[in-house]
Amino acid sequence: MKSQQLPTISPSHKPRQYPVALPHPATPIVNKPIQDLQALPQSFFARPAEQVAPDLIGCLLVKRQPTGEQLWGVIVETEA
């Protein structure tokens, strides 16, 4: 089997620049830590994936970083 060589980008190639300026500064959706939320109980997940997956839609997924910062997002899609 003949090895295939990947195409290379010449040193003069520059990535395309897209406009990044916003008409106004971005506003965070939440600027306070998310508190007083209960984690889903283990029994929630002790069901067939076909039942759990649609029930997760719209749930908030929160991860606390070691620095105390919280990363979060809303679940909009699942696969079972």
N, C-alpha and C positions, 0 to 999 in steps of 0.2 A: 504494500500500500504506500503510495507516494504521500509524503507529508505536505500539508497545505500551509503556505506562509500567509500570515495575517497582514492586511494592508497597514501601512504606516502613515503617520501624519507628518508632513514636512514641518521643520522648525519654524517656517514662516507662517504656518497656519494659525490663525487666531480664532477662538470661539466667537460665535455671533453674540453681540451685546444686545440685550433686551432692555427696554426702559424699566428702571426700578423706582423712579420717583413717584410718590403718591401725592395726590392733591392735598392731603392732610395726614398727620401722624396716625398710625394704626392705634386703635383703642383695644385693650385687652377685654375679652368677654367677661372674665372673672379676675378681679384684682385682689381678692381676699382668699385665704386658704379655704379649701372645701372642708367643712366640719360637719359633725352630727349626721353623718351618713352611715348606715349599717351595711356591713358586707353581706352579700347574699349567703344564706346558710348552706352548709354542705349538702343538705337534703335537696336544695334547688338543682344541684348538678347530678344528683343520684337518680337521674331519669334518662330515658333514651335520648340520644343526641338530636333526633328529629323533633323532640318536644322542647328541649332546652334551647336550641338555636334560635327559633323565632321569639322566644321569651327574652332573649338577651338584647334584641333590637331596642334601642332607645336607652339602654342602661349606661350609666356613667362608669368609665374605667379610670381609676385613679392610681397613680404610682408615686409614692413618696421617695424622693431621692435621699441619699445619705446627708446632703446639705440641708435637708428640710424642705426643699422646694418640691412642689407637687406638679406632676405632669398628668394631664387628663384629656379625655376625649369621649365622645359619645359613640357607642357601637351602632353602626349604620348598616352593617352587612355581616352575615355569618354563613358558614357552610357546615353541613351535617354529613 
